[in-house]
Structures are given as structure tokens and as C-alpha cells.
Amino acid sequence: QMFKGFEKLKDVQYVYTPFDSSLCGVKLEANNKKQYLLTGQILSDGKVLIHLCNYIEPWDDLSLSQKKSLNQRYQMGCDCKVS
């Protein structure tokens, strides 16, 4: 799901990152069971880019308050689309 960025991108198929951590690349578990909250950039060509300076957290590690806020509260007073 994408909480913000729908005005630039309808669907994210790939997330790009530099090759390794020395270049600020991020290593994520690539199985279907792990979900993440990612922040990053949407480049002019539509690519989504993440690196070590972004906020990247496994969804299961977020507090109940953080999850509820992302799913409900952060939408209040925001022109973005939250889903």
C-alpha cells in the first residue's frame, strides 16, 4: 500500500536502492511474509528510490499506535490519500 504519492504514481512494482550498504543501499528480506513501512523518493522517471537515510521499519515492529495513526489519524488534515 502507498500512503502518500498517488498523485505521482498509481502502483509500485519495484523499489530501487544502491547496490550495497557502503553506498547507502538497503537490504530487505525478499519473502512475501515480511512487510515494511518505507519512506523514500519518487524520481521523475517514476522509480521509487530508498536508501539508509530513509525511515525503513518492519511493519510488525511498529507500535499499535503507529499502525493506527498510519491507517486513520494521519489522514486528518492531510490532502494526501491514505489507504
Disulfide bonds with the S-S distance in Angstrom:
Cys78-Cys80 2.13
